[in-house]
Amino acid sequence: MSVRAGRREPGTIRKGRAQGPPRVRDRRLGLPVSYVCAVPSGHGQATRYEGLTHVAETESVIGTPDSAPDAAEAEERPRGRRRVVALFVVAVLAYLLDLGSKIVVVEKLEGREPIKVIGDLLRFEAIRNPGAAFGMGEAFTIVFTCIAAAVIVVIIRLARKLYSLPWAIALGLLLGGALGNLTDRLFRSPGVFEGAVVDFIAPAHFAVFNLADSAIVCGGILIVILSFRGLDPDGTVHKD
């Protein structure tokens, strides 16, 4: 088989040093990257150049375009679920404590003399409160019932974007307290949406309240503190 000068006939292979796979440079970091290609051989078959090792090493340095966001999202998903679980655990505990205390007060204390806990500074005295927390707004029972229901809905919707444990505790206290008082308004006399809330904690020179009111106030104070510190429910911290 003859070969003309300066020209190689089809099907021939140039002799000399073996050439490796062609190399290109990654535009992001300027790293050499080998790739896979096929060139015709003298027997009509394709000779395959593989640079998988170089590609793997390069990807370990520069990463793939979608790997970082996917990894971050996969890491955040269980973290968000744990925060939601914490919210509902706090809410259930606050609700059960409030409900249990009211059952005991109605059975053991209603219609009887107040119990002095710390002399005249603190007493347990069962009263029925048709108003809001601490006996305010007795003429707006239905309005307060609707507000409590709206607060519960907002907290449940907000829980889907919750990634902060302090916010989970704060919202759990609000949710448990709102559910406690809403239960009284729905199921206690004189009727649905007009039920009177059972209050029994009576400090001296202060309004009578219950554990649900305490949970709501504590949750509200914690939210104010978190807001002043620049912490959002999604875990974002603002420095300004």
Backbone torsions as a table, in degrees:
resi	resn	phi	psi	omega
1	MET	NA	121.5	-176.5
2	SER	-92.0	149.6	178.3
3	VAL	-125.2	121.8	179.2
4	ARG	-72.9	153.8	-179.4
5	ALA	-68.0	132.1	178.1
6	GLY	76.3	1.4	-178.6
7	ARG	-143.6	136.6	-178.3
8	ARG	-110.5	131.0	-179.5
9	GLU	-69.8	151.8	177.0
10	PRO	-59.1	142.3	177.2
11	GLY	89.1	-3.4	179.0
12	THR	-97.3	158.6	-179.7
13	ILE	-121.2	130.0	180.0
14	ARG	-73.0	130.5	-179.6
15	LYS	-81.1	157.1	178.5
16	GLY	137.8	-161.8	-177.4
17	ARG	-68.3	135.3	-179.6
18	ALA	-65.6	137.3	-179.5
19	GLN	-99.0	138.4	177.9
20	GLY	-81.5	-178.3	-179.9
21	PRO	-65.3	145.5	178.4
22	PRO	-58.4	150.5	-176.8
23	ARG	-125.8	140.9	175.3
24	VAL	-122.5	171.7	-179.3
25	ARG	-115.6	133.1	178.3
26	ASP	-66.8	130.3	-175.9
27	ARG	-68.4	-25.7	-175.9
28	ARG	-77.8	-45.1	-175.1
29	LEU	-119.1	-2.2	-179.5
30	GLY	72.2	20.9	-178.1
31	LEU	-86.5	141.6	175.4
32	PRO	-69.7	133.8	-178.0
33	VAL	-127.0	123.5	175.2
34	SER	-85.5	147.2	178.4
35	TYR	-133.4	174.9	-175.6
36	VAL	-99.9	131.8	177.3
37	CYS	-145.0	171.1	179.3
38	ALA	-134.3	135.4	178.1
39	VAL	-126.4	150.3	-179.0
40	PRO	-70.6	141.8	176.3
41	SER	-102.8	179.0	-178.0
42	GLY	-71.5	-15.1	-178.6
43	HIS	-103.4	17.6	177.3
44	GLY	79.3	5.0	179.5
45	GLN	-106.7	163.3	-177.2
46	ALA	-93.1	131.4	172.7
47	THR	-93.1	126.4	-170.8
48	ARG	-102.4	124.7	174.2
49	TYR	-99.8	128.7	-177.9
50	GLU	-122.0	134.4	177.0
51	GLY	-127.0	41.0	-174.7
52	LEU	-64.2	-36.2	-179.4
53	THR	-63.3	-44.0	180.0
54	HIS	-66.5	-38.9	178.8
55	VAL	-63.7	-44.2	-179.9
56	ALA	-62.3	-42.1	179.4
57	GLU	-64.7	-38.5	-179.7
58	THR	-67.5	-42.7	179.4
59	GLU	-64.4	-31.6	177.6
60	SER	-65.8	-24.5	179.4
61	VAL	-88.5	-51.1	-174.5
62	ILE	-92.3	-17.5	-178.9
63	GLY	74.0	169.7	174.8
64	THR	-96.0	155.4	-173.5
65	PRO	-58.6	-35.2	-172.8
66	ASP	-103.0	-1.6	-173.6
67	SER	-70.6	-41.3	-176.6
68	ALA	-65.4	-49.5	178.0
69	PRO	-61.8	-38.7	-179.9
70	ASP	-65.4	-40.3	179.7
71	ALA	-66.0	-41.5	179.3
72	ALA	-65.1	-40.5	179.7
73	GLU	-66.1	-40.1	178.6
74	ALA	-65.8	-32.2	179.1
75	GLU	-75.2	-35.5	-178.1
76	GLU	-74.3	-27.7	-174.4
77	ARG	-62.4	-52.1	177.5
78	PRO	-66.9	-29.6	177.9
79	ARG	-64.9	-41.4	177.0
80	GLY	-65.4	-37.7	178.3
81	ARG	-63.8	-38.3	178.5
82	ARG	-64.8	-36.8	178.6
83	ARG	-67.9	-38.5	177.6
84	VAL	-65.3	-40.8	177.3
85	VAL	-61.5	-42.8	178.7
86	ALA	-61.4	-40.9	178.5
87	LEU	-58.2	-49.7	-175.6
88	PHE	-73.0	-28.7	175.3
89	VAL	-65.5	-45.5	177.7
90	VAL	-62.7	-42.2	-179.5
91	ALA	-63.1	-43.4	-179.7
92	VAL	-64.8	-42.4	178.9
93	LEU	-62.4	-45.6	179.1
94	ALA	-62.9	-41.3	-179.2
95	TYR	-66.0	-44.3	-178.1
96	LEU	-67.5	-39.1	177.1
97	LEU	-62.6	-43.4	179.2
98	ASP	-65.9	-46.0	-178.3
99	LEU	-64.4	-44.0	179.6
100	GLY	-63.8	-41.0	179.4
101	SER	-64.8	-37.6	179.5
102	LYS	-68.9	-37.5	177.5
103	ILE	-62.3	-44.1	179.6
104	VAL	-65.2	-41.4	-178.9
105	VAL	-64.1	-44.5	-179.0
106	VAL	-64.2	-39.1	-177.5
107	GLU	-77.7	-37.6	-170.0
108	LYS	-106.5	-21.1	-170.4
109	LEU	-119.3	-27.2	-175.7
110	GLU	-65.0	131.7	-179.3
111	GLY	81.9	8.0	-179.5
112	ARG	-121.8	175.3	-179.9
113	GLU	-68.7	145.5	177.8
114	PRO	-61.8	152.0	177.6
115	ILE	-100.5	124.3	178.3
116	LYS	-82.2	119.2	-179.9
117	VAL	-92.1	-50.7	176.2
118	ILE	-127.4	75.0	-179.8
119	GLY	56.2	-130.6	176.8
120	ASP	-90.9	-1.5	-178.1
121	LEU	-78.8	-32.4	-178.5
122	LEU	-146.6	128.1	178.2
123	ARG	-132.7	157.2	169.3
124	PHE	-104.1	117.2	-176.3
125	GLU	-140.3	120.5	-177.2
126	ALA	-80.6	123.1	174.9
127	ILE	-137.2	160.8	175.8
128	ARG	-107.4	124.4	-175.0
129	ASN	-115.8	111.2	178.3
130	PRO	-81.9	-7.5	-177.0
131	GLY	-93.4	-155.4	-179.5
132	ALA	-88.3	-162.2	-179.0
133	ALA	-61.1	141.2	177.5
134	PHE	64.0	25.5	172.5
135	GLY	79.3	15.0	-177.7
136	MET	-90.5	146.5	173.6
137	GLY	66.2	52.5	-176.6
138	GLU	-67.6	-18.5	-178.0
139	ALA	-89.3	0.5	-175.1
140	PHE	-122.7	44.9	-176.6
141	THR	-61.4	-46.0	-178.7
142	ILE	-64.4	-39.2	179.2
143	VAL	-61.8	-46.1	179.7
144	PHE	-65.3	-32.5	176.5
145	THR	-64.1	-44.3	179.0
146	CYS	-66.0	-38.2	178.5
147	ILE	-64.2	-43.4	178.8
148	ALA	-61.2	-41.5	178.9
149	ALA	-65.2	-39.8	178.8
150	ALA	-65.4	-40.1	177.9
151	VAL	-60.9	-41.9	179.5
152	ILE	-61.8	-44.1	-179.6
153	VAL	-63.7	-43.2	-179.5
154	VAL	-63.0	-43.2	-179.4
155	ILE	-63.9	-42.3	-179.7
156	ILE	-64.5	-39.5	177.9
157	ARG	-68.9	-37.1	179.8
158	LEU	-69.0	-24.3	-177.6
159	ALA	-61.9	-23.6	-179.3
160	ARG	-67.8	-23.0	-179.1
161	LYS	-111.4	25.2	-173.5
162	LEU	-94.0	122.0	177.6
163	TYR	-132.4	12.2	-178.4
164	SER	-117.2	126.0	179.8
165	LEU	-66.5	-44.0	176.6
166	PRO	-58.8	-39.4	176.8
167	TRP	-67.2	-35.0	177.3
168	ALA	-62.6	-41.2	178.4
169	ILE	-66.1	-44.9	-178.9
170	ALA	-62.3	-47.4	179.9
171	LEU	-68.3	-32.3	175.9
172	GLY	-63.9	-40.5	176.4
173	LEU	-63.8	-43.5	177.7
174	LEU	-62.1	-44.9	-178.0
175	LEU	-64.7	-45.3	179.4
176	GLY	-63.8	-41.8	178.2
177	GLY	-66.1	-42.4	178.8
178	ALA	-64.1	-40.5	177.6
179	LEU	-64.9	-37.9	179.6
180	GLY	-61.6	-49.1	179.5
181	ASN	-71.8	-33.0	178.2
182	LEU	-66.0	-34.6	176.6
183	THR	-59.9	-43.0	177.6
184	ASP	-62.4	-42.3	-176.0
185	ARG	-70.2	-25.6	-179.2
186	LEU	-88.1	-32.9	-169.3
187	PHE	-118.7	-7.2	178.8
188	ARG	-99.0	162.3	179.9
189	SER	-67.9	151.3	14.8
190	PRO	-89.8	-6.3	179.3
191	GLY	173.5	177.2	-179.0
192	VAL	-63.1	135.9	-177.9
193	PHE	68.9	-4.6	179.6
194	GLU	-124.4	10.5	-177.5
195	GLY	-65.6	146.4	179.5
196	ALA	-88.1	136.5	-179.2
197	VAL	-80.4	140.8	178.4
198	VAL	-84.6	118.0	174.9
199	ASP	-114.3	148.5	-178.5
200	PHE	-151.0	-12.7	179.3
201	ILE	-87.6	114.2	-171.8
202	ALA	-123.5	88.3	173.5
203	PRO	-72.1	159.2	178.8
204	ALA	-69.0	135.4	177.4
205	HIS	60.8	34.6	179.1
206	PHE	-149.6	162.5	-178.5
207	ALA	-71.9	154.9	178.0
208	VAL	-81.9	138.0	-178.0
209	PHE	-143.3	-176.2	-179.9
210	ASN	-132.9	-177.4	-178.1
211	LEU	-68.7	-30.3	176.9
212	ALA	-64.4	-42.2	176.4
213	ASP	-61.4	-41.1	179.1
214	SER	-62.7	-42.2	179.3
215	ALA	-64.0	-40.9	179.6
216	ILE	-64.3	-45.1	-179.6
217	VAL	-65.0	-44.0	179.1
218	CYS	-63.4	-41.9	176.9
219	GLY	-63.6	-40.5	178.0
220	GLY	-64.7	-42.2	178.3
221	ILE	-63.1	-41.9	179.1
222	LEU	-64.1	-37.9	177.8
223	ILE	-64.8	-40.6	177.6
224	VAL	-62.0	-43.6	179.3
225	ILE	-62.7	-44.5	179.7
226	LEU	-64.2	-37.1	179.3
227	SER	-67.0	-41.1	178.1
228	PHE	-66.3	-30.6	178.5
229	ARG	-82.7	-4.0	176.1
230	GLY	80.6	21.9	-179.7
231	LEU	-98.8	123.4	179.2
232	ASP	-93.8	161.7	178.4
233	PRO	-58.3	-28.1	179.6
234	ASP	-83.3	5.2	178.3
235	GLY	92.2	-3.8	179.3
236	THR	-71.8	137.2	179.0
237	VAL	-112.9	125.8	176.9
238	HIS	-98.5	126.4	-177.8
239	LYS	-82.6	-25.2	-177.2
240	ASP	-75.7	NA	NA
